[in-house]
Amino acid sequence: MAKFVNLSAIERQWRAGQEALAAGRYMAAIGYLSQAQRWAARRRNAAALARIVLPLLEARRQVRHAACEGLIVMAPPPGPAQRKVLEQFLASAGGTWIFAPGADWSVAARIAHSARRSGAALEALALRGRGTGLRLCSLADGARGAGIEVTLTAVAHAVEAAPPEAAHGRHGAALPLPVPGWHSGGRDAASKGLHAMAGESLLLAWEALALKWQSRHRPAPGAWQEIAWLQQTLTIDPACEPVLMRMMAVAEALARR
């Protein structure tokens, strides 16, 4: 419980996280540093919280990039075929699993558990809707209307630099994602291009999902209330740089008081 957590415990977690980060054990670093972050926030130790943010951001960025550059399993069908693909996905060093519309998300817990156990960079998102109304969603946000508009394509094309449906509700072109299937890059130029396009879109989509969630949920007044709101945003996108940098800025301001 939080009341039994002292500053030395936060310090130990922070040091363990730093060591894991330096060794390239990014999932382990996230585990240590996330715990330190939660304890620092509960104890309202602003100085410790501010110090934890940058290494935590770096560890999460490394995992995110590995997940977006790894295997991309797009809308696998249910049944025995999906189970076989899942086993291959869990054995990979990194990748992103994207659930088909209406799919059972229960295997997401297995993906998260496998990532923690093996240290692999495995993440999951979900599609909702159908036809031209597809949206890519965070598994942590089940609200109606949540998600970012996407379009499925078998041909790679340029990805817009600005994500659609950002914080203030502005709409842009739908982010392109590959058609259902297993996308690992392949050897031919078309497969490599489609895989690279998917990775770029996923990187943009994660941050857009976090910003869209923020546009629908405003923080209560007060610095610590804003930090709690930022922590909630990180359940949508754990690696969201604007959110983590804002958390550090707020914590540093609190520490100077």
Backbone as numpy.savetxt, mean C-alpha at the origin, in Angstrom:
# Nx Ny Nz CAx CAy CAz Cx Cy Cz
-0.29 -3.96 26.56 -1.12 -2.76 26.56 -0.25 -1.52 26.56
-0.78 -0.42 26.06 0.02 0.78 25.87 0.61 1.31 27.17
-0.12 1.21 28.29 0.36 1.81 29.53 1.61 1.11 30.07
1.92 -0.10 29.58 3.10 -0.81 30.02 4.27 -0.60 29.08
4.05 0.15 28.00 5.11 0.39 27.03 5.91 1.61 27.45
7.20 1.43 27.71 8.02 2.57 28.10 8.89 3.02 26.93
9.58 4.10 27.12 10.37 4.67 26.04 11.47 3.73 25.60
12.04 2.94 26.52 13.10 2.02 26.13 12.57 0.97 25.15
11.31 0.58 25.30 10.72 -0.38 24.37 10.59 0.23 22.98
10.17 1.48 22.91 10.09 2.17 21.63 11.48 2.26 21.00
12.45 2.59 21.82 13.84 2.69 21.34 14.34 1.35 20.79
14.02 0.27 21.47 14.46 -1.05 21.01 13.84 -1.39 19.66
12.54 -1.11 19.53 11.88 -1.38 18.26 12.48 -0.54 17.14
12.75 0.72 17.43 13.33 1.62 16.43 14.70 1.12 16.00
15.53 0.73 16.95 16.87 0.24 16.62 16.80 -1.06 15.81
15.90 -1.96 16.19 15.74 -3.21 15.45 15.27 -2.93 14.03
14.38 -1.97 13.89 13.91 -1.60 12.56 15.00 -1.01 11.71
15.84 -0.16 12.30 16.95 0.43 11.56 17.93 -0.64 11.09
18.22 -1.60 11.97 19.14 -2.68 11.61 18.56 -3.53 10.47
17.28 -3.85 10.56 16.64 -4.64 9.51 16.63 -3.88 8.19
16.37 -2.59 8.25 16.36 -1.76 7.04 17.73 -1.74 6.39
18.78 -1.55 7.19 20.15 -1.52 6.66 20.54 -2.85 6.04
19.96 -3.95 6.56 20.28 -5.28 6.04 19.41 -5.66 4.84
18.48 -4.77 4.46 17.61 -5.07 3.34 16.46 -6.00 3.68
16.18 -6.19 4.96 15.05 -7.03 5.39 13.85 -6.09 5.62
13.23 -5.71 4.52 12.27 -4.62 4.58 10.99 -4.98 5.31
10.48 -6.18 5.12 9.26 -6.56 5.84 9.51 -6.62 7.35
10.66 -7.11 7.74 11.00 -7.12 9.16 11.12 -5.70 9.69
11.74 -4.82 8.92 11.87 -3.42 9.33 10.50 -2.78 9.51
9.58 -3.07 8.60 8.23 -2.52 8.71 7.57 -3.00 9.99
7.74 -4.27 10.32 7.15 -4.80 11.54 7.64 -4.09 12.79
8.95 -3.94 12.90 9.52 -3.26 14.07 9.11 -1.79 14.12
9.26 -1.10 12.99 9.03 0.34 12.97 7.55 0.69 13.10
6.68 -0.15 12.55 5.24 0.09 12.70 4.83 -0.03 14.16
5.40 -1.01 14.85 5.10 -1.16 16.27 5.61 0.05 17.05
6.81 0.48 16.74 7.36 1.67 17.40 6.49 2.89 17.13
6.00 3.02 15.90 5.13 4.14 15.55 3.84 4.12 16.36
3.23 2.95 16.47 1.98 2.84 17.23 2.22 3.18 18.70
3.29 2.67 19.27 3.58 2.94 20.67 3.87 4.42 20.91
4.64 5.03 20.00 4.97 6.45 20.15 3.71 7.31 20.07
2.79 6.96 19.18 1.55 7.72 19.06 0.69 7.56 20.30
0.61 6.32 20.82 -0.20 6.09 22.01 0.37 6.82 23.22
1.69 6.85 23.31 2.33 7.56 24.43 2.44 9.06 24.20
2.03 9.47 23.00 2.14 10.88 22.59 3.58 11.38 22.74
4.48 10.55 22.30 5.90 10.89 22.27 6.22 11.41 20.87
6.07 12.71 20.70 6.19 13.31 19.38 7.60 13.19 18.82
8.62 13.37 19.66 9.99 13.29 19.18 10.31 11.90 18.63
9.88 10.87 19.34 10.11 9.50 18.87 9.34 9.24 17.59
8.11 9.70 17.53 7.29 9.49 16.34 7.92 10.13 15.12
8.41 11.36 15.27 9.03 12.05 14.14 10.27 11.30 13.64
11.01 10.70 14.55 12.24 9.99 14.18 11.96 8.68 13.46
10.81 8.09 13.73 10.47 6.79 13.16 10.00 6.90 11.71
9.45 8.05 11.32 8.74 8.15 10.04 9.63 7.86 8.84
10.81 8.47 8.75 11.64 8.31 7.55 12.09 6.87 7.31
12.63 6.18 8.31 12.99 4.78 8.04 11.77 3.91 7.71
10.63 4.20 8.33 9.42 3.45 8.02 9.00 3.71 6.58
9.05 4.96 6.15 8.71 5.30 4.77 9.63 4.59 3.80
10.93 4.57 4.09 11.88 3.93 3.19 11.61 2.43 3.07
11.36 1.78 4.19 11.08 0.34 4.16 9.81 0.06 3.37
8.77 0.85 3.59 7.51 0.63 2.88 7.64 0.96 1.40
8.45 1.95 1.05 8.68 2.28 -0.36 9.37 1.13 -1.07
10.35 0.53 -0.41 11.06 -0.59 -1.02 10.11 -1.76 -1.29
9.25 -2.04 -0.33 8.28 -3.12 -0.50 7.29 -2.78 -1.61
6.80 -1.56 -1.62 5.83 -1.16 -2.64 6.41 -1.29 -4.04
7.61 -0.80 -4.24 8.21 -0.88 -5.57 8.45 -2.32 -5.99
8.89 -3.15 -5.05 9.09 -4.57 -5.38 7.77 -5.24 -5.72
6.70 -4.87 -5.02 5.38 -5.44 -5.30 4.86 -5.01 -6.67
5.11 -3.76 -7.03 4.62 -3.26 -8.32 5.49 -3.70 -9.49
6.74 -4.03 -9.20 7.65 -4.48 -10.26 7.67 -6.01 -10.38
7.04 -6.70 -9.44 7.03 -8.16 -9.45 5.86 -8.71 -10.24
5.43 -9.91 -9.88 4.33 -10.56 -10.55 3.02 -9.79 -10.32
2.25 -9.64 -11.36 0.95 -8.99 -11.23 -0.12 -10.00 -11.67
-0.88 -10.45 -10.70 -1.94 -11.43 -10.97 -3.24 -10.65 -11.06
-3.76 -10.59 -12.26 -4.90 -9.72 -12.53 -6.19 -10.53 -12.63
-7.10 -10.32 -11.67 -8.45 -10.88 -11.68 -8.49 -12.37 -11.96
-7.81 -13.19 -11.15 -7.83 -14.63 -11.40 -9.22 -15.21 -11.15
-9.63 -16.19 -11.96 -10.96 -16.80 -11.76 -10.95 -17.68 -10.52
-12.12 -17.91 -9.92 -12.18 -18.76 -8.73 -11.98 -20.23 -9.08
-11.76 -21.05 -8.06 -11.66 -22.49 -8.28 -10.24 -23.01 -8.22
-10.03 -24.24 -8.66 -8.71 -24.88 -8.58 -7.62 -24.10 -9.30
-7.97 -23.46 -10.43 -6.96 -22.69 -11.17 -6.43 -21.55 -10.33
-7.32 -20.90 -9.58 -6.88 -19.80 -8.73 -5.96 -20.30 -7.62
-6.27 -21.45 -7.06 -5.44 -21.99 -5.99 -4.02 -22.28 -6.47
-3.91 -22.78 -7.69 -2.59 -23.06 -8.25 -1.81 -21.77 -8.47
-2.48 -20.76 -9.02 -1.84 -19.46 -9.25 -1.43 -18.84 -7.92
-2.29 -18.97 -6.90 -1.98 -18.40 -5.59 -0.70 -19.01 -5.01
-0.55 -20.32 -5.13 0.66 -20.97 -4.61 1.90 -20.42 -5.30
1.82 -20.20 -6.60 2.96 -19.63 -7.33 3.21 -18.19 -6.89
2.14 -17.46 -6.69 2.27 -16.07 -6.26 2.93 -15.99 -4.88
2.51 -16.82 -3.96 3.06 -16.80 -2.61 4.52 -17.22 -2.57
4.96 -17.95 -3.57 6.35 -18.39 -3.63 7.26 -17.36 -4.28
6.69 -16.27 -4.79 7.48 -15.26 -5.47 8.08 -14.26 -4.49
9.08 -13.53 -4.95 9.75 -12.54 -4.10 8.94 -11.26 -3.96
8.05 -11.02 -4.90 7.25 -9.80 -4.85 6.19 -9.80 -5.92
5.09 -9.11 -5.63 4.03 -9.03 -6.62 2.76 -8.42 -6.06
1.81 -8.22 -6.93 0.51 -7.63 -6.57 -0.61 -8.53 -7.08
-1.50 -8.88 -6.16 -2.66 -9.71 -6.49 -3.87 -8.79 -6.56
-4.59 -8.82 -7.68 -5.75 -7.95 -7.86 -6.99 -8.82 -8.02
-7.86 -8.77 -7.03 -9.07 -9.60 -7.02 -10.03 -9.16 -8.12
-10.68 -10.14 -8.72 -11.72 -9.86 -9.72 -12.95 -9.28 -9.03
-13.80 -8.54 -9.75 -15.04 -8.03 -9.15 -15.88 -9.17 -8.57
-16.33 -8.98 -7.34 -17.16 -9.99 -6.69 -16.41 -11.17 -6.12
-15.09 -11.17 -6.21 -14.31 -12.31 -5.72 -14.29 -12.33 -4.19
-14.04 -13.50 -3.65 -13.86 -13.68 -2.21 -12.48 -13.19 -1.83
-12.43 -12.24 -0.89 -11.15 -11.65 -0.51 -10.46 -12.41 0.62
-10.97 -13.55 0.99 -10.44 -14.24 2.17 -8.97 -14.62 2.02
-8.52 -14.84 0.78 -7.12 -15.22 0.61 -6.18 -14.04 0.87
-6.73 -12.82 1.00 -5.87 -11.66 1.29 -5.14 -11.86 2.61
-5.80 -12.47 3.58 -5.15 -12.72 4.87 -3.98 -13.67 4.70
-4.14 -14.65 3.83 -3.05 -15.59 3.58 -1.89 -14.89 2.89
-2.19 -13.99 1.97 -1.14 -13.24 1.28 -0.36 -12.40 2.29
-1.08 -11.70 3.17 -0.42 -10.85 4.18 0.42 -11.69 5.13
-0.11 -12.82 5.55 0.63 -13.70 6.46 1.89 -14.23 5.80
1.78 -14.64 4.55 2.93 -15.17 3.82 4.00 -14.10 3.66
3.58 -12.86 3.39 4.54 -11.77 3.24 5.30 -11.52 4.53
4.58 -11.52 5.65 5.26 -11.31 6.95 6.21 -12.46 7.27
5.79 -13.68 6.97 6.59 -14.85 7.32 7.83 -14.97 6.45
7.67 -14.74 5.15 8.78 -14.95 4.21 9.60 -13.70 3.94
9.02 -12.53 4.24 9.70 -11.28 3.91 9.49 -10.85 2.48
8.61 -11.54 1.75 8.34 -11.18 0.36 7.47 -9.93 0.28
7.63 -9.20 -0.81 6.86 -7.96 -1.02 5.58 -8.29 -1.77
4.58 -8.76 -1.04 3.31 -9.17 -1.63 2.18 -8.25 -1.16
1.42 -7.72 -2.11 0.33 -6.81 -1.78 -0.92 -7.21 -2.56
-2.05 -6.66 -2.14 -3.32 -7.01 -2.80 -4.23 -5.79 -2.91
-4.96 -5.74 -4.02 -5.99 -4.74 -4.27 -7.20 -5.48 -4.86
-8.26 -4.76 -5.16 -9.45 -5.42 -5.69 -10.12 -4.55 -6.75
-10.73 -5.21 -7.72 -11.55 -4.53 -8.71 -13.01 -4.61 -8.28
-13.74 -3.54 -8.54 -15.18 -3.53 -8.34 -15.84 -2.99 -9.60
-17.13 -3.32 -9.76 -17.86 -2.85 -10.93 -17.77 -3.85 -12.07
-18.09 -3.38 -13.27 -18.05 -4.24 -14.44 -18.00 -3.39 -15.69
-17.61 -4.03 -16.78 -17.55 -3.34 -18.06 -16.65 -2.13 -18.03
-17.21 -0.98 -18.44 -16.43 0.26 -18.45 -16.49 0.99 -17.12
-17.14 0.39 -16.13 -17.26 1.04 -14.82 -16.38 0.40 -13.76
-15.23 -0.13 -14.15 -14.33 -0.79 -13.21 -13.59 0.23 -12.34
-13.44 -0.14 -11.05 -12.69 0.70 -10.13 -11.73 -0.18 -9.36
-10.54 0.33 -9.12 -9.53 -0.36 -8.32 -9.64 0.15 -6.90
-9.74 -0.76 -5.93 -10.03 -0.38 -4.55 -9.02 -0.97 -3.57
-8.86 -0.28 -2.47 -8.11 -0.81 -1.33 -8.99 -1.81 -0.60
-8.40 -2.88 -0.10 -9.17 -3.84 0.68 -9.61 -3.26 2.01
-9.01 -2.13 2.40 -9.35 -1.50 3.68 -10.47 -0.48 3.56
-10.98 -0.26 2.37 -12.03 0.75 2.18 -13.18 0.14 1.38
-14.20 -0.27 2.11 -15.33 -0.92 1.46 -16.49 0.00 1.18
-16.30 1.30 1.33 -17.41 2.25 1.14 -17.87 2.29 -0.32
-19.14 2.53 -0.48 -19.68 2.68 -1.82 -19.08 3.92 -2.48
-18.65 3.78 -3.69 -18.03 4.90 -4.39 -16.54 5.01 -4.18
-15.99 4.15 -3.31 -14.54 4.17 -3.11 -13.86 3.59 -4.34
-12.61 3.90 -4.50 -11.84 3.32 -5.59 -11.50 4.31 -6.67
-10.60 3.91 -7.54 -10.09 4.73 -8.63 -10.49 4.08 -9.96
-10.97 4.89 -10.87 -11.40 4.37 -12.16 -10.23 3.80 -12.95
-10.41 2.60 -13.48 -9.38 1.96 -14.30 -10.01 1.41 -15.57
-9.16 1.14 -16.54 -9.59 0.51 -17.77 -8.62 -0.62 -18.07
-9.13 -1.75 -18.57 -8.29 -2.90 -18.87 -7.90 -2.89 -20.34
-6.64 -3.19 -20.59 -6.13 -3.14 -21.95 -5.13 -4.27 -22.19
-5.07 -4.74 -23.43 -4.09 -5.75 -23.82 -2.89 -5.13 -24.51
-2.91 -3.81 -24.66 -1.83 -3.10 -25.34 -1.31 -2.01 -24.40
-0.03 -1.99 -24.19 0.57 -1.00 -23.29 0.49 0.39 -23.90
0.21 1.37 -23.05 0.29 2.75 -23.48 0.70 3.63 -22.30
0.93 4.90 -22.58 1.47 5.80 -21.57 0.51 5.97 -20.40
1.09 6.12 -19.21 0.31 6.34 -18.00 0.46 7.81 -17.61
-0.67 8.46 -17.34 -0.63 9.87 -16.95 0.13 10.04 -15.65
0.89 11.12 -15.53 1.69 11.34 -14.33 0.81 11.66 -13.12
-0.32 12.34 -13.34 -1.20 12.71 -12.23 -2.29 11.65 -12.08
-2.49 11.11 -10.88 -3.54 10.10 -10.70 -4.92 10.71 -10.85
-5.89 9.94 -11.33 -7.25 10.45 -11.44 -7.91 10.55 -10.08
-8.98 11.33 -10.01 -9.79 11.41 -8.80 -8.95 11.68 -7.56
-8.17 12.72 -7.61 -7.28 13.04 -6.49 -8.06 13.70 -5.36
-7.33 14.33 -4.45 -7.91 14.75 -3.18 -9.14 15.64 -3.31
-9.20 16.45 -4.32 -10.31 17.40 -4.41 -11.36 16.95 -5.43
-11.35 15.67 -5.77 -12.40 15.14 -6.62 -12.21 15.40 -8.10
-11.02 15.85 -8.51 -10.80 16.09 -9.93 -10.71 14.75 -10.65
-11.25 14.70 -11.85 -11.26 13.46 -12.61 -10.28 13.57 -13.78
-9.53 12.53 -13.98 -8.65 12.44 -15.13 -8.98 11.17 -15.89
-8.09 10.81 -16.81 -8.30 9.58 -17.57 -8.16 8.38 -16.64
-8.90 7.33 -16.94 -8.81 6.11 -16.13 -7.40 5.53 -16.24
-6.91 5.00 -15.14 -5.59 4.37 -15.14 -5.66 3.05 -15.90
-4.69 2.79 -16.77 -4.71 1.53 -17.52 -4.12 0.38 -16.70
-4.78 -0.77 -16.76 -4.27 -1.99 -16.16 -4.37 -3.10 -17.20
-3.55 -4.13 -17.08 -3.59 -5.20 -18.07 -4.84 -6.06 -17.94
-5.18 -6.73 -19.00 -6.32 -7.65 -19.00 -6.06 -8.78 -18.01
-7.12 -9.48 -17.58 -6.92 -10.57 -16.61 -5.87 -11.57 -17.08
-5.08 -12.01 -16.11 -4.03 -12.97 -16.42 -2.84 -12.81 -15.50
-1.79 -13.52 -15.82 -0.55 -13.54 -15.05 0.46 -12.70 -15.80
0.92 -11.60 -15.21 1.82 -10.68 -15.90 3.14 -10.59 -15.14
4.18 -11.14 -15.76 5.50 -11.15 -15.11 6.55 -10.41 -15.92
6.15 -9.83 -17.03 7.10 -9.12 -17.87 7.43 -9.87 -19.14
7.62 -11.19 -19.01 7.88 -11.99 -20.19 9.17 -11.62 -20.90
9.34 -12.21 -22.06 10.56 -11.96 -22.83 10.33 -11.01 -24.01
9.11 -10.95 -24.50 8.85 -10.11 -25.67 8.53 -8.68 -25.24
8.70 -7.76 -26.16 8.52 -6.34 -25.86 7.10 -6.01 -25.44
6.10 -6.67 -26.04 4.71 -6.38 -25.70 4.41 -6.74 -24.26
4.87 -7.91 -23.82 4.65 -8.34 -22.43 5.37 -7.43 -21.45
6.60 -7.07 -21.79 7.37 -6.18 -20.91 6.69 -4.81 -20.80
6.20 -4.32 -21.92 5.53 -3.02 -21.91 4.26 -3.04 -21.09
3.48 -4.11 -21.21 2.23 -4.23 -20.46 2.51 -4.33 -18.96
3.54 -5.07 -18.61 3.91 -5.22 -17.21 4.41 -3.90 -16.63
5.24 -3.19 -17.37 5.75 -1.89 -16.91 4.61 -0.90 -16.74
3.66 -0.89 -17.68 2.49 -0.01 -17.58 1.70 -0.31 -16.32
1.49 -1.60 -16.04 0.74 -1.99 -14.85 1.43 -1.50 -13.58
2.74 -1.66 -13.51 3.47 -1.20 -12.34 3.34 0.29 -12.11
3.45 1.07 -13.18 3.30 2.53 -13.07 1.90 2.89 -12.59
0.90 2.25 -13.15 -0.48 2.54 -12.75 -0.72 2.20 -11.28
-0.18 1.08 -10.84 -0.39 0.67 -9.44 0.27 1.66 -8.48
1.46 2.13 -8.81 2.12 3.11 -7.95 1.27 4.37 -7.81
0.71 4.84 -8.91 -0.15 6.02 -8.87 -1.46 5.74 -8.14
-2.00 4.54 -8.37 -3.30 4.22 -7.79 -3.26 4.19 -6.27
-2.20 3.60 -5.69 -2.13 3.52 -4.22 -2.26 4.90 -3.59
-1.47 5.85 -4.06 -1.52 7.20 -3.47 -2.87 7.86 -3.74
-3.41 7.68 -4.94 -4.72 8.26 -5.25 -5.80 7.71 -4.34
-5.72 6.43 -4.00 -6.70 5.83 -3.09 -6.63 6.47 -1.71
-5.42 6.72 -1.24 -5.26 7.36 0.07 -5.80 8.79 0.05
-5.47 9.53 -1.00 -5.92 10.92 -1.07 -7.45 10.99 -1.22
-8.01 10.05 -1.95 -9.46 10.05 -2.09 -10.14 9.74 -0.75
-9.56 8.80 0.00 -10.11 8.50 1.32 -10.06 9.75 2.21
-8.97 10.48 2.16 -8.86 11.71 2.95 -9.90 12.73 2.54
-10.23 12.80 1.26 -11.21 13.78 0.81 -12.61 13.48 1.36
-12.83 12.22 1.77 -14.13 11.82 2.32 -14.14 11.79 3.83
-12.99 11.92 4.47 -12.88 11.86 5.93 -11.96 12.99 6.39
-12.49 13.87 7.20 -11.68 14.99 7.67 -11.25 14.74 9.11
-10.07 15.23 9.50 -9.60 15.01 10.87 -10.30 15.92 11.88
-10.38 15.45 13.10 -10.88 16.30 14.19 -9.83 17.36 14.50
-10.22 18.49 15.09 -9.25 19.54 15.41 -8.20 19.04 16.40
-6.97 19.51 16.22 -5.90 19.15 17.14 -4.81 18.35 16.44
-3.56 18.56 16.89 -2.41 17.92 16.25 -2.44 16.40 16.41
-2.71 15.92 17.63 -2.73 14.47 17.84 -3.92 13.83 17.14
-5.01 14.58 17.00 -6.16 14.07 16.25 -5.80 13.94 14.76
-5.00 14.89 14.26 -4.56 14.79 12.87 -3.64 13.59 12.69
-2.77 13.36 13.64 -1.88 12.19 13.55 -2.70 10.90 13.53
-3.73 10.82 14.35 -4.60 9.64 14.35 -5.27 9.47 12.99
-5.70 10.58 12.38 -6.32 10.56 11.05 -5.31 10.10 10.00
-4.08 10.56 10.11 -3.04 10.14 9.18 -2.76 8.64 9.32
-2.77 8.16 10.56 -2.60 6.72 10.77 -3.72 5.92 10.11
-4.95 6.44 10.19 -6.07 5.78 9.51 -5.86 5.76 8.00
-5.34 6.86 7.45 -5.08 6.93 6.02 -4.08 5.87 5.59
-3.13 5.58 6.46 -2.11 4.58 6.13 -2.65 3.17 6.06
-3.87 2.94 6.56 -4.49 1.63 6.34 -4.91 1.47 4.88
-5.11 2.59 4.19 -5.46 2.56 2.77 -4.19 2.40 1.93
-3.19 3.21 2.21 -1.90 3.11 1.51 -0.77 3.25 2.53
-0.22 2.15 3.01 0.82 2.21 4.05 2.08 2.95 3.62
2.31 3.05 2.31 3.54 3.67 1.82 3.30 5.07 1.27
2.21 5.71 1.64 1.86 7.02 1.07 2.83 8.10 1.57
3.68 8.57 0.70 4.71 9.54 1.10 4.12 10.85 1.62
3.13 11.46 0.95 2.58 12.72 1.49 2.02 12.56 2.90
1.40 11.42 3.18 0.81 11.19 4.50 1.91 11.05 5.55
2.92 10.25 5.27 3.99 10.03 6.25 4.81 11.31 6.46
5.04 12.06 5.41 5.80 13.31 5.57 4.99 14.33 6.37
3.68 14.35 6.18 2.83 15.24 6.99 2.86 14.81 8.46
2.83 13.50 8.68 2.91 13.00 10.06 4.21 13.44 10.72
5.31 13.36 9.99 6.59 13.79 10.55 6.58 15.29 10.87
6.02 16.09 9.96 5.97 17.54 10.17 5.15 17.89 11.41
3.99 17.24 11.57 3.14 17.50 12.73 3.85 17.07 14.01
4.48 15.90 13.97 5.17 15.40 15.16 6.35 16.31 15.54
7.08 16.78 14.55 8.21 17.68 14.83 7.72 18.99 15.45
6.60 19.51 14.94 6.05 20.73 15.52 5.63 20.52 16.96
5.04 19.36 17.25 4.66 19.03 18.63 5.88 18.91 19.53
6.95 18.29 19.01 8.15 18.09 19.82 8.83 19.41 20.17
8.64 20.43 19.33 9.28 21.73 19.59 8.52 22.56 20.62
7.31 22.15 20.96 6.51 22.94 21.90 7.06 22.85 23.30
